[in-house]
């Protein structure tokens, strides 16, 4: 399968990769724990991975394109714990998870991956991030109601894959 100019696919976490009960992950209550295949915070609120994420990650892996996370959260360790408990931490080659502008995240990702902004595809639920990162030249897809396969297809079409 031809990847064209696609060198990196980047995902926001809150409301893009997962739903933390309708709040950002830094509004949850650690410690987090796994029961079976489900992840909960100390209050019993579940953090659910959007079902099409796994299919998209597998597809990206088949393309041989690395995956990265870019998340602006005030609790980076909590986000990392949730990724680990969901078994997703190994799916991200790079993770920029800290309170900062997405521009800073993408500067670091470009440096680490050696991909230019125009060779990146980004998914996020917040339009301010889509606008900010899109202005860099990154192909940016707004995820309105949690990541769905049709969002992924729109992104692939935008980068010509």
Secondary structure, 3 states (H helix, E strand, C coil): CCCCCCCEEEECCECCCEECCCCCHHHCCCCCEEECCEEECCCCCEEEECCHHHHHHHHHHHHCCEEEEEECCCCHHHHHHHHHHCCCHHHCCEEEECCCCHHHHHHHHHHHHCCCHHHEEEEECCHHHHHHHHCCCCEEEECCCCCCHHHHHHHHHHHCC
